[in-house]
Amino acid sequence: MSRSEDRPGRGGLRGWGGVTGMAVACAVTAAVTLLPLAHHDGGSAGAGTSGGVVTADRTRAEACTEPEASLPASGADGPNIDRIKERGKLIAGVDQNSFRWGYRNPESGDLEGFDIDLVRAIADDLLGDPDAVIFRAIPTNQRIAALENDRVDVVVRTMTINCKRLEQVSFSTAYFQAGQQVLAPKESPITGYDSSLKGKRVCSAEGSTAFEALEEKSFGALYQDDFDGTERDPDRLTVPNQLDCLVRLQLGEVDAVVTDNALAAGQAAQDPAVELKGEDPFTTEYYGVAAKKGSDDLVARVNKVLVDYRAGGKDSAWMRSYEKWLATGLPGITAPPAPKYRTD
């Protein structure tokens, strides 16, 4: 795709108003690098691995048929959990820009949302204190790198479990079901993930399952920047942070966004000028808590936290968090996804 194929932006910000929208754009740009959100000296996350475990996980990923199946839940400690306890803080990679999932409350400045509630539940189980957390904001395209480089213990950031990612990280059982959908202005002729995307400029986040879907089938959409992944990358159609796509849409630089319906519902709530297109998501995906490859003790312990988090039916901690943050934009969910466990 050449730059001449891009149509000029229509100018102005849609929905939020110029001042607020530009403030969001600046905040999103600032979040492109890995930023510590709390000023603590937590040291390295240091999730240890062994060659045998990594090899076993890689073999499983290569023969992947049920990626959502995770290690059986366990309350036992281990080297990775011991390291977290010695530090006295859980280091969690999160989003600070996804409304209702992980975002900063503009009044209090606190991080809030569905993913943040889950991080605090993990910290409470491991350390006996839901506030014993160092939050680090990470862009979509740095989630895996943050784990591989020991910047965080876990990533809780609307991260889809799939076979490709299992080659690089370990996942908990699923804690939410989502799917890809198209977000576009209400007056747009785009009707969904279909031929109405032909010739349209479609934004997705680098390293996301949305981008992978567009790679597989784009319907003739323009979805990839020239010089992607280089210093000359303009970050217009493929961007580091998913929320950058909403800003591009508001600026008129793109015509549509492909992203998880769970995230898109929050963005539609932020900007009443946009809406989800198509009746249903065109994929089924599950979010999991990601940990460094081979961190079996930590993954099993998170799975134990999730067992407790789901327990209680309508009165469970999971349902309370859902009702508080997500029910308005994603109504009708009556229970979390059931856990699946590995038998190998």
Secondary structure, DSSP 8 states (H G I E B T S, - for coil): --GGGS-----S-SSS-HHHHHHHHHHHHHTTS-EESS------------HHHHHHHHHHHHT-S-TTEE--------HHHHHHHHHTSEEEEE-SEETTTEEE-TTT--EESHHHHHHHHHHHHHHS-TT-EEEEE--GGGHHHHHHTTS-SEE-SS-B--HHHHTTEEEEEEEEEE-EEEEEETT-S--SSSGGGTT-BEEEETTSHHHHHHHH--TT-B---TTTTSTT---SSEESSHHHHHHHHHTTS-SEEEEEHHHHHHHHHH-TTEEEESSS-SS-EEEEEEEETT-HHHHHHHHHHHHHHHTTGGGSHHHHHHHHHTTTTSTT--S----EE---
